[in-house]
């Protein structure tokens, strides 16, 4: 059997001379995104960080040195298309399974056929598993022996971080490549090509597409080629031809074809990445960036209590005593958000976000409690000094508890030098930020008085 005949990947994009040739009408009835799938690396849009000439994956494909791979990235970035291109380039048998629909029986059937093919003809099989993270551990384990022995070259595709959602043994046997959202320019070029391509695109129609309209679709599609092409197809097929018989895709038509920007927020990665960006923007004193990430979470329907909790924590952790009102306002916003819910909860949460982002910053509270916790966990446990012990129960006086304790309010300035720990230790070191500057001044004065009293033999039990 000729080697070329082994390739059985779905022919997404028929080319002239292909046999058997599907009627043009049938081919054109397929979605534009399916018809415009790239057939070669030259047609592939984006992902230059792994596919530009000289990059590792490009070299491996061109040299036919592909081992097992996992493609990780958001929808519409070309994971399936790239797997099919690799199968074409390496002239391998292409088998496809779905993490949603396929079961162990399907897997064993494909793996058995791949083993027979390799033994009888020496030809390799690429097993593409879409949404591989959907396989449970037992299903993923079925793949391990044949991946390990080279019976199949696995290409897994997932929108989830494989280091969290794919079994470690499978990850260790695969190269991980992250596919990024396509740039606006990549999508704009792809849309232009789809308008002009008479074979696979919309070139068989008479279309006049304004650059502004195509750029709007490219920008609003969030790096998703499928979404951009679907919107273009809707615009082309639902717009009535003008007087000259041409379909005019204007900016207004483009806006109607992709009415709402869908937020990519349907997995744990997006959930935690967005809140991470939100927190870091507040810490970095950028209220505008913080408001954007807050708006994204509001739009995506994030739990307002989750957002509020992070704001409260951040107020204590990153603003701290540089502005104690930050925690008060954050806590008030959290209570208000739980009381009123979306969409109005966005207002008190935005107020707290702006306040925290523009407040002076200090993380000395975190440092101080962290150092104290470390001493408690790893150091010698200190006993409470006798003059500090509870003296309100019967018999305490006989034990000497409370003896010599000085009541601070009985002294000038409501302060008296006194030993409260038994060892010399400084955990809290205030900064010069905001309110904390005043705290620093008071604390330095008190610590100096305590040191002087200790040196003079005073302030002891």
Secondary structure, 3 states (H helix, E strand, C coil): CCHHHHCCCCCCCCCCCCCCCCCHHHHHCCCHHHHCCCCCCCCCCCCHHHHCCCCHHHHHHHCCCCCCEEEEECCCCCHHHHHHHHHHHHCCEEEEEECCCCCHHHHHHHHHHHHHHHHHHCCCEEEEEECHHHCCHHHHHHHHHHHHHCCCEEEEEECCCHHHHCCHHHHHCCEEEEECCCCHHHHHHHHHHHHHCCCCCCCCCCEEECHHHHHHHHHHCCCCHHHHHHHHHHHHHHCCCCCCCCEEECHHHHHHHCCCCCCCCCCHHHHHHHHHHHHHHHHCCCHHHHHHHHHHHHHHCCCHHHHHHHHHHHHHHHHHHHCCHHHHHHHHHHHHHHHHCCCCHHHHHHHHHHHHHHCCCCCHHHHHHHHHHHHHHHCCCCCCCHHHCCCCCCCCCCCCCCCCCCCHHHCHHHCCCCCCCCCCCCCCCCCCCCCHHHHHHHHHHHHHHHHHHHHCCCCCC
